[in-house]
């Protein structure tokens, strides 16, 4: 047993190694995936992540997309030539003029207001393994991911929220799926398989501010994708709970898949404990009552008796320095990754959370403000997403009272 509590199997695949691949397969035994004695390389080439998996070599090809190699092609990195005539250039855009080609000529992108930058546009098959990004922590910057030539994105989320940064307020995150480091370095490790094509864009929807420094790296592996692997999806929502309570984290999902993560940016609008509400998963035709019903908000996020202090763990955390007894509004950033306990569904899924506090000895529905990101894998095609909240709704510190 190693320091993470995982048991490693000497003759075969360590459970820690198999976990990285088998989390996102259909749940069948490994032997059933390969038709015989399995190897991690044959079961999930390119997905063999983690210490125990490192000796399994496989046949994948490593690639990385940056502003210095925007196509990710072999032997095409660092080829930019300084252009002193360029009128609008990214930060440090003239720093290599004296040194020339090969000396950090184009490390960043510039995304002017109203413009869309294509970060990745490659043929498959393959799997994105890691994304690093520095973009300013603005909800005006929207990430969209398109798998296999689809017209509507499978991921549509403001950039900071996708990386578990709520309210445009930095806080360190030290989890397995997402890592946020000072000052504003955003990292995610969600495996993102694609079969025919992957396209990733970032749109600057600000009406006034150009983004003159977008730094990023997308690490991916070229290689076959297991037949029953799902595609990563992520969706952003925001609402006042005097209008929508229970708050809907996700609804309208159609297809087969696994729910793997929740991020909530919660604005507490009055003093007192706000986290009595239950998180509910309505699976495969559930109507009035869910199959999975939690017992409280802090319970779902791995806490107990409130959130007396901030914490950031492998699977859950509350990372902003907030107190439910503080003067409102109080700002909470809460994440829960279902890496060891993905919620499987066969046909449809809806996820909700109640905004519930106390009034004397009785529960009380709360008038709070919640923004969320739901993460899940599923088969394609996916059902249409609701319209992304308008920029003013995304940027508001607290959503205004309905009708005002």
C-alpha positions as CSV (number, residue, x, y, z in Angstrom):
1,X,0.0,0.0,0.0
2,X,1.4,3.4,-1.0
3,X,1.0,6.7,0.8
4,X,-2.3,7.3,-1.0
5,X,-3.8,4.2,0.4
6,X,-3.9,2.4,-3.0
7,X,-2.9,-1.2,-3.1
8,X,-0.5,-2.0,-5.9
9,X,-0.7,-5.5,-7.5
10,X,2.8,-6.7,-8.4
11,X,1.8,-9.2,-11.1
12,X,-0.8,-7.4,-13.2
13,X,-2.1,-3.9,-13.1
14,X,-2.0,-1.9,-9.9
15,X,-5.4,-0.7,-8.9
16,X,-4.0,2.9,-8.8
17,X,-2.9,2.6,-12.4
18,X,-6.0,0.9,-13.6
19,X,-8.1,3.5,-11.9
20,X,-7.0,6.3,-14.2
21,X,-8.2,4.3,-17.2
22,X,-11.1,2.4,-15.7
23,X,-12.8,5.4,-14.2
24,X,-13.9,6.6,-17.6
25,X,-14.7,3.2,-19.2
26,X,-18.0,1.6,-18.9
27,X,-17.3,-0.2,-15.7
28,X,-16.7,-3.6,-17.2
29,X,-13.9,-5.8,-15.8
30,X,-10.5,-5.1,-17.4
31,X,-10.3,-8.6,-18.9
32,X,-13.6,-8.0,-20.7
33,X,-12.2,-4.8,-22.2
34,X,-9.2,-6.6,-23.9
35,X,-10.5,-10.1,-24.3
36,X,-7.8,-11.6,-22.2
37,X,-5.1,-10.9,-19.7
38,X,-5.1,-7.0,-19.8
39,X,-2.3,-4.6,-19.9
40,X,-2.9,-0.9,-19.1
41,X,-1.3,0.0,-22.4
42,X,-3.7,-2.1,-24.5
43,X,-6.8,-1.1,-22.4
44,X,-6.3,2.6,-22.4
45,X,-3.4,3.9,-24.4
46,X,-2.6,7.4,-23.5
47,X,-4.7,7.3,-20.4
48,X,-2.1,5.5,-18.3
49,X,-1.6,8.3,-15.8
50,X,-0.1,8.2,-12.3
51,X,3.0,6.9,-10.7
52,X,2.1,3.2,-10.8
53,X,1.3,3.5,-14.6
54,X,4.6,5.1,-15.6
55,X,6.4,1.8,-16.5
56,X,3.6,0.9,-19.0
57,X,5.0,2.3,-22.3
58,X,2.2,1.8,-24.8
59,X,2.4,3.2,-28.3
60,X,1.0,6.7,-28.0
61,X,2.7,9.9,-29.2
62,X,2.9,12.9,-26.9
63,X,2.0,16.3,-28.3
64,X,1.5,19.8,-26.8
65,X,-0.2,22.9,-28.2
66,X,1.0,26.3,-27.1
67,X,1.3,29.7,-28.8
68,X,4.8,28.5,-29.8
69,X,3.4,25.4,-31.6
70,X,-0.3,26.2,-32.3
71,X,-0.9,23.0,-34.3
72,X,1.0,20.6,-32.0
73,X,2.7,19.1,-35.0
74,X,6.0,17.2,-34.7
75,X,9.1,19.4,-34.9
76,X,7.1,22.6,-35.5
77,X,7.6,24.3,-32.1
78,X,9.3,27.7,-31.6
79,X,9.4,28.5,-35.4
80,X,7.9,32.0,-35.1
81,X,9.9,34.9,-36.5
82,X,9.8,38.4,-35.0
83,X,7.7,40.8,-36.9
84,X,8.5,44.4,-35.9
85,X,5.7,45.7,-38.2
86,X,3.0,44.0,-36.1
87,X,0.6,46.7,-34.8
88,X,-1.2,44.9,-32.0
89,X,0.9,42.2,-30.4
90,X,0.7,40.1,-27.2
91,X,2.5,40.9,-24.0
92,X,6.3,40.7,-24.5
93,X,5.7,40.6,-28.2
94,X,8.8,42.6,-29.1
95,X,11.1,41.0,-26.5
96,X,12.8,38.6,-28.9
97,X,13.4,41.1,-31.7
98,X,17.1,41.2,-31.1
99,X,17.5,37.4,-30.6
100,X,15.3,36.2,-33.4
101,X,13.7,32.8,-34.2
102,X,13.8,30.2,-31.6
103,X,14.1,32.6,-28.6
104,X,10.6,32.8,-27.2
105,X,9.2,34.8,-30.0
106,X,5.5,34.0,-29.5
107,X,4.8,32.6,-26.0
108,X,1.4,34.3,-25.6
109,X,-1.7,35.0,-27.6
110,X,-3.6,38.3,-27.7
111,X,-7.4,38.1,-27.8
112,X,-9.0,41.5,-28.4
113,X,-12.5,42.4,-27.2
114,X,-15.1,40.5,-29.2
115,X,-12.6,38.1,-30.7
116,X,-12.3,34.4,-30.5
117,X,-9.0,32.6,-30.4
118,X,-8.7,28.9,-31.5
119,X,-6.5,27.2,-28.9
120,X,-6.6,23.7,-30.4
121,X,-7.8,22.3,-33.7
122,X,-6.4,18.8,-34.3
123,X,-7.4,15.5,-35.8
124,X,-7.9,12.5,-33.7
125,X,-7.9,10.0,-32.2
126,X,-6.4,11.1,-28.9
127,X,-6.9,12.3,-25.4
128,X,-6.2,15.7,-23.7
129,X,-4.3,14.9,-20.5
130,X,-3.6,18.4,-19.0
131,X,-4.4,22.0,-19.6
132,X,-2.4,24.9,-18.1
133,X,-3.7,28.4,-18.6
134,X,-3.2,32.0,-17.4
135,X,-5.9,34.4,-18.6
136,X,-6.7,37.0,-15.9
137,X,-9.6,35.2,-14.1
138,X,-12.4,36.9,-16.0
139,X,-15.9,35.5,-16.6
140,X,-15.9,37.5,-19.9
141,X,-13.5,34.8,-21.2
142,X,-15.5,31.8,-22.3
143,X,-14.0,28.4,-23.1
144,X,-15.7,26.1,-25.6
145,X,-14.7,22.5,-26.5
146,X,-16.1,20.8,-29.6
147,X,-15.6,17.1,-30.1
148,X,-15.6,15.2,-33.4
149,X,-16.9,18.1,-35.5
150,X,-20.0,18.9,-33.5
151,X,-21.7,22.3,-34.1
152,X,-22.6,23.0,-30.4
153,X,-19.9,22.7,-27.8
154,X,-19.8,19.9,-25.2
155,X,-18.1,22.3,-22.8
156,X,-19.2,26.0,-22.5
157,X,-17.9,27.6,-19.3
158,X,-16.2,30.9,-18.3
159,X,-12.5,30.1,-18.0
160,X,-12.0,30.7,-14.3
161,X,-15.1,28.7,-13.3
162,X,-14.0,25.8,-15.4
163,X,-10.8,25.7,-13.2
164,X,-12.8,26.0,-9.9
165,X,-12.1,29.7,-9.5
166,X,-15.4,31.3,-8.3
167,X,-16.5,34.9,-8.3
168,X,-13.3,35.9,-10.2
169,X,-11.5,35.6,-6.8
170,X,-8.3,33.6,-6.7
171,X,-7.8,30.8,-4.2
172,X,-5.3,27.9,-4.3
173,X,-6.8,24.6,-5.3
174,X,-4.9,21.4,-4.6
175,X,-7.0,18.5,-6.0
176,X,-6.5,15.6,-8.3
177,X,-8.6,17.0,-11.1
178,X,-7.9,20.7,-10.8
179,X,-4.9,22.6,-9.5
180,X,-4.8,26.4,-9.1
181,X,-1.5,28.0,-8.1
182,X,-0.4,31.6,-7.3
183,X,-0.9,34.0,-8.8
184,X,-3.5,32.8,-11.3
185,X,-2.2,29.6,-12.9
186,X,-5.1,27.3,-13.9
187,X,-4.5,23.6,-14.4
188,X,-6.9,20.7,-15.1
189,X,-6.2,17.0,-15.5
190,X,-9.6,15.8,-16.7
191,X,-9.0,13.2,-19.4
192,X,-10.7,14.4,-22.6
193,X,-10.9,11.8,-25.3
194,X,-11.8,12.6,-28.9
195,X,-12.0,10.2,-31.8
196,X,-12.0,12.3,-35.0
197,X,-11.3,15.9,-34.1
198,X,-10.9,18.3,-31.1
199,X,-11.4,22.1,-31.3
200,X,-11.0,24.4,-28.3
201,X,-11.7,28.1,-28.4
202,X,-11.6,31.1,-26.0
203,X,-13.8,34.1,-26.7
204,X,-13.2,37.5,-25.1
205,X,-16.8,38.8,-24.6
206,X,-15.7,41.9,-22.8
207,X,-17.0,45.1,-24.6
208,X,-14.1,47.2,-23.4
209,X,-11.0,45.2,-22.4
210,X,-8.5,43.4,-24.7
211,X,-6.7,40.3,-23.3
212,X,-3.1,41.0,-24.2
213,X,-1.7,38.0,-22.4
214,X,-3.2,34.5,-22.8
215,X,-0.7,31.9,-21.9
216,X,-1.7,28.2,-22.3
217,X,-0.5,24.7,-22.9
218,X,-2.6,21.7,-23.9
219,X,-0.9,18.4,-23.4
220,X,-2.4,15.5,-25.3
221,X,-1.6,12.0,-26.6
222,X,-2.3,10.7,-30.0
223,X,-3.6,7.1,-29.9
224,X,-6.7,5.0,-30.0
225,X,-9.6,5.6,-27.7
226,X,-11.4,2.7,-26.1
227,X,-14.7,2.0,-27.9
228,X,-17.0,2.8,-24.9
229,X,-15.3,5.9,-23.7
230,X,-17.5,8.9,-23.1
231,X,-16.7,12.6,-23.9
232,X,-16.2,15.2,-21.2
233,X,-19.0,17.8,-20.9
234,X,-19.2,20.8,-18.7
235,X,-22.0,23.4,-18.3
236,X,-22.2,26.7,-16.4
237,X,-25.4,28.1,-14.8
238,X,-26.3,30.9,-12.4
239,X,-29.6,31.9,-10.7
240,X,-31.1,33.5,-7.6
241,X,-32.6,30.9,-5.3
242,X,-35.7,33.1,-4.5
243,X,-36.5,32.3,-8.2
244,X,-35.1,28.7,-8.4
245,X,-35.0,26.6,-5.2
246,X,-33.9,23.9,-5.4
247,X,-31.2,25.3,-7.6
248,X,-30.6,23.2,-10.8
249,X,-27.0,22.3,-11.2
250,X,-27.7,20.2,-14.3
251,X,-30.8,19.1,-16.2
252,X,-31.8,17.8,-19.7
253,X,-28.9,15.4,-20.0
254,X,-29.8,12.5,-22.4
255,X,-27.6,9.5,-23.1
256,X,-25.4,7.2,-21.2
257,X,-22.6,8.5,-19.0
258,X,-21.1,9.3,-15.6
259,X,-21.4,12.5,-13.5
260,X,-17.9,13.3,-12.2
261,X,-17.8,16.8,-10.6
262,X,-19.6,19.8,-9.2
263,X,-18.2,23.3,-8.6
264,X,-20.4,25.9,-6.9
265,X,-19.8,29.7,-6.5
266,X,-22.2,30.5,-3.7
267,X,-23.1,34.0,-2.6
268,X,-24.5,33.9,0.9
269,X,-26.8,36.9,1.3
270,X,-27.6,36.8,5.0
271,X,-25.9,35.7,8.2
272,X,-26.3,32.2,9.5
273,X,-25.6,28.7,8.3
274,X,-26.6,28.3,4.6
275,X,-25.7,24.7,4.0
276,X,-28.6,22.5,5.2
277,X,-29.8,21.8,1.7
278,X,-29.6,18.4,0.1
279,X,-27.9,17.6,-3.2
280,X,-30.1,15.2,-5.2
281,X,-29.4,13.1,-8.3
282,X,-32.4,12.2,-10.4
283,X,-31.4,9.2,-12.6
284,X,-32.9,7.4,-15.5
285,X,-36.5,8.5,-15.3
286,X,-36.7,9.7,-11.7
287,X,-39.5,12.2,-11.4
288,X,-40.6,13.7,-8.1
289,X,-38.1,11.8,-5.9
290,X,-34.4,11.1,-6.7
291,X,-32.5,7.9,-6.5
292,X,-29.5,9.6,-4.7
293,X,-30.4,12.0,-2.0
294,X,-27.7,13.6,0.2
295,X,-28.1,14.9,3.8
296,X,-26.7,18.4,3.6
297,X,-24.5,20.7,1.5
298,X,-21.4,20.4,3.7
299,X,-21.9,16.6,3.8
300,X,-21.8,16.5,0.0
301,X,-18.6,18.6,-0.1
302,X,-16.9,16.3,2.5
303,X,-17.3,18.6,5.5
304,X,-19.1,18.4,8.8
305,X,-20.8,20.9,11.1
306,X,-20.5,23.7,8.6
307,X,-17.2,24.9,7.1
308,X,-15.2,26.2,10.1
309,X,-12.2,26.8,7.9
310,X,-11.2,26.6,4.2
311,X,-9.6,23.4,2.9
312,X,-8.5,21.9,-0.4
313,X,-8.3,18.1,-0.7
314,X,-7.9,15.6,-3.6
315,X,-11.7,15.2,-4.0
316,X,-13.4,18.2,-2.3
317,X,-12.8,21.6,-0.9
318,X,-14.0,25.0,0.1
319,X,-11.2,27.4,-0.8
320,X,-12.2,31.0,-0.2
321,X,-11.7,32.4,3.3
322,X,-15.4,32.8,4.2
323,X,-17.5,32.6,7.3
324,X,-21.3,32.1,7.5
325,X,-21.3,34.5,10.5
326,X,-19.6,37.2,8.5
327,X,-21.3,40.3,7.1
328,X,-23.0,39.4,3.9
329,X,-22.5,39.0,1.1
330,X,-20.1,36.0,1.8
331,X,-18.5,34.3,-1.1
332,X,-17.9,30.5,-1.2
333,X,-16.1,28.4,-3.8
334,X,-16.9,24.7,-3.3
335,X,-15.8,21.7,-5.3
336,X,-16.6,18.0,-5.2
337,X,-15.0,15.6,-7.7
338,X,-16.6,12.2,-8.1
339,X,-13.3,10.5,-9.1
340,X,-13.7,7.5,-6.9
341,X,-17.5,7.5,-6.9
342,X,-18.8,8.6,-10.3
343,X,-22.6,8.7,-10.6
344,X,-23.5,6.4,-13.5
345,X,-26.7,7.0,-15.6
346,X,-28.1,5.1,-18.5
347,X,-30.6,7.4,-20.1
348,X,-30.9,10.8,-18.4
349,X,-29.7,12.9,-15.4
350,X,-30.8,15.9,-13.3
351,X,-28.8,17.3,-10.4
352,X,-30.1,19.9,-7.8
353,X,-29.2,21.5,-4.5
354,X,-31.5,23.2,-2.0
355,X,-30.6,26.6,-0.6
356,X,-31.6,25.9,3.0
357,X,-30.8,27.5,6.4
358,X,-32.4,28.1,9.8
359,X,-35.0,30.3,11.3
360,X,-35.1,29.4,15.0
361,X,-35.7,25.7,15.3
362,X,-37.1,25.4,11.7
363,X,-35.5,25.2,8.3
364,X,-35.8,28.2,6.1
365,X,-35.5,28.6,2.3
366,X,-32.8,31.1,1.5
367,X,-32.5,33.9,-1.0
368,X,-29.0,33.3,-2.2
369,X,-27.1,33.5,-5.5
370,X,-25.5,30.4,-6.9
371,X,-23.4,29.8,-10.0
372,X,-22.3,26.3,-10.9
373,X,-20.3,24.1,-13.2
374,X,-21.3,20.5,-13.7
375,X,-18.8,18.0,-15.2
376,X,-19.8,14.7,-16.7
377,X,-18.9,12.1,-19.4
378,X,-21.4,10.8,-21.8
379,X,-22.1,9.4,-25.3
380,X,-22.7,11.8,-28.1
381,X,-24.7,13.5,-29.4
382,X,-25.6,15.5,-26.3
383,X,-28.8,17.4,-25.7
384,X,-28.8,21.2,-26.4
385,X,-27.4,23.3,-23.5
386,X,-29.4,26.2,-22.0
387,X,-28.2,29.6,-23.3
388,X,-25.1,30.7,-21.5
389,X,-26.0,33.5,-19.0
390,X,-25.5,37.0,-20.4
391,X,-22.2,38.7,-19.6
392,X,-23.9,41.1,-17.2
393,X,-25.3,38.2,-15.3
394,X,-22.0,36.4,-15.2
395,X,-20.1,39.5,-14.0
396,X,-22.6,40.7,-11.3
397,X,-21.1,40.4,-7.8
398,X,-24.6,39.5,-6.7
399,X,-27.4,39.0,-9.1
400,X,-30.1,41.7,-8.7
401,X,-33.5,41.0,-7.3
402,X,-35.7,39.6,-10.0
403,X,-37.7,42.3,-11.8
404,X,-35.4,45.2,-10.7
